[in-house]
Amino acid sequence: MRRHHLTEVGRRSALTNETELKLASTAPQEAVAVFEHSRLDLATRLQHALHGTPSLVPLIVLVVSVTVFGALLGPKFFSSFALTLILQQVAIVGIVGTAQTLVILTAGIDLSVGAIMVLSSVIMGQFTFRYGLPPVAAIALGLAVGTLVGFVNGWLIARVKLPPFIVTLGTWQIALATNFLYSGNETIRAQEIETNAPLLQFFGGTVSFGGAVFTYGVFFFVLLVVLLAYVLRHTAWGRHVYAVGDDPDAAELAGVSTRRVLLSVYMLSGLICAFAGWVLIGRIGSVSPTSGQTANIESITAVVIGGISLFGGRGSILGMLFGALIVGVFSLGLRLLGADAQWTYLLIGALIIAAVAVDQWIRKVSA
């Protein structure tokens, strides 16, 4: 009897130990699961914040870069001259970047923006000095030519259904060749423009505020960014641009004319690039067919660093503004530090790859 009692006690003790072992083995797993769940929630919240505010990342990068260069250079970097110089340097790229932003928001790309800008400036100068037209008429013709090239791009992409990369690559080469053939590779000097057609240099005029010097081109750039930011956010056309870039088939089913939207976007892009050509004359003072040849790459750089998705449908003009300013801050900061210019390209290249990686992560998590 006693032997049977001892057997029962041993059995109960074994069952108790087994239960405790199970509880001990499952408790850490549950704790890990809860921790991983909270960590995923934090990542999801961060992803939604970045998805809802695409310009947040470039803004943070801009603030950090300004802080770092300011700490290294002190008053030399924070002087009014240095800060306004950054704005003057990025104004032209920023204007072209607004045109590139509109195109990329529709999931396209425009490689011809720099060539349109230079061609428009050459048209303005040549029609003034070769044919004796009033500067106002020559400027209007230059703006019309830029819009026309944009129309050709839009028509081939929206109507003929050709890939944007191929179309704009072709028009880039055509506009570039036309630019050199028509101008004879000759530069109209700044002194000649200043004497006979000062209106062509209008955007090179300056205004001073407390030691800071701003050109009219900078004011035009800022106003253009503000205007397009409002249009994209608060008008039906702006919502249609995002819709076409996000899902053109769904936009078509919702009643959006994707062809008209694409055509209008490329025409507006051409017009903005033509204005950039006018600003370019004011910036360098002369009309040169060799200036601004890298504006297409620089505009794409500003757009990508600015957090605008190359897949379309996500991003903002403000992000492009921050992206352009980041490039300007890095360029000036490294120059003031006496670093080799190649370091600028290296760091900007790293930023481009990081920006695309962040965009891919945001799109993957949100899906």
URZIPE-V885864 format. One record per residue. RES is the residue in one letter. PSI is psi in whole degrees, 0 to 359 (NA if undefined). Layout:
res:psi
RES:PSI
RES:PSI
This chain:
res:psi
M:314
R:324
R:321
H:321
H:316
L:324
T:318
E:318
V:318
G:321
R:316
R:320
S:320
A:319
L:319
T:315
N:320
E:320
T:317
E:321
L:320
K:316
L:319
A:325
S:330
T:334
A:311
P:323
Q:318
E:321
A:318
V:319
A:318
V:318
F:315
E:323
H:317
S:325
R:320
L:322
D:320
L:317
A:322
T:318
R:319
L:318
Q:316
H:324
A:317
L:325
H:321
G:332
T:81
P:336
S:0
L:315
V:309
P:330
L:316
I:316
V:320
L:314
V:317
V:317
S:319
V:318
T:316
V:311
F:327
G:321
A:325
L:325
L:339
G:220
P:338
K:327
F:323
F:10
S:153
S:327
F:314
A:317
L:320
T:332
L:324
I:315
L:319
Q:324
Q:326
V:356
A:311
I:313
V:323
G:321
I:314
V:327
G:328
T:321
A:317
Q:325
T:314
L:318
V:314
I:330
L:336
T:15
A:26
G:191
I:146
D:104
L:355
S:3
V:317
G:319
A:322
I:318
M:310
V:318
L:318
S:319
S:322
V:319
I:315
M:316
G:315
Q:319
F:335
T:313
F:333
R:319
Y:357
G:23
L:151
P:145
P:324
V:315
A:321
A:320
I:318
A:320
L:321
G:318
L:322
A:320
V:317
G:318
T:322
L:317
V:321
G:322
F:317
V:315
N:311
G:321
W:316
L:326
I:315
A:321
R:311
V:345
K:36
L:152
P:136
P:322
F:315
I:316
V:308
T:334
L:319
G:314
T:331
W:311
Q:319
I:313
A:322
L:315
A:318
T:321
N:311
F:320
L:317
Y:320
S:347
G:21
N:32
E:143
T:134
I:119
R:154
A:321
Q:321
E:320
I:316
E:326
T:318
N:335
A:66
P:340
L:329
L:334
Q:17
F:314
F:356
G:353
G:153
T:155
V:135
S:137
F:105
G:41
G:343
A:136
V:124
F:136
T:161
Y:333
G:323
V:316
F:318
F:318
F:311
V:316
L:322
L:318
V:314
V:316
L:312
L:326
A:318
Y:316
V:317
L:330
R:328
H:8
T:159
A:321
W:318
G:317
R:326
H:324
V:313
Y:320
A:317
V:321
G:326
D:311
D:95
P:326
D:316
A:322
A:321
E:318
L:332
A:1
G:8
V:130
S:95
T:326
R:315
R:320
V:313
L:317
L:316
S:324
V:314
Y:327
M:316
L:323
S:316
G:320
L:316
I:320
C:325
A:319
F:322
A:326
G:320
W:317
V:324
L:320
I:316
G:327
R:312
I:348
G:338
S:175
V:106
S:127
P:350
T:359
S:154
G:26
Q:338
T:12
A:330
N:314
I:318
E:324
S:320
I:322
T:313
A:321
V:315
V:314
I:332
G:6
G:16
I:126
S:131
L:349
F:0
G:160
G:359
R:133
G:178
S:159
I:324
L:323
G:318
M:320
L:313
F:321
G:317
A:320
L:325
I:314
V:317
G:319
V:315
F:317
S:310
L:318
G:313
L:326
R:318
L:332
L:352
G:18
A:158
D:142
A:336
Q:335
W:328
T:313
Y:322
L:311
L:321
I:320
G:319
A:321
L:321
I:312
I:318
A:320
A:319
V:322
A:318
V:318
D:317
Q:319
W:317
I:316
R:323
K:315
V:319
S:334
A:NA
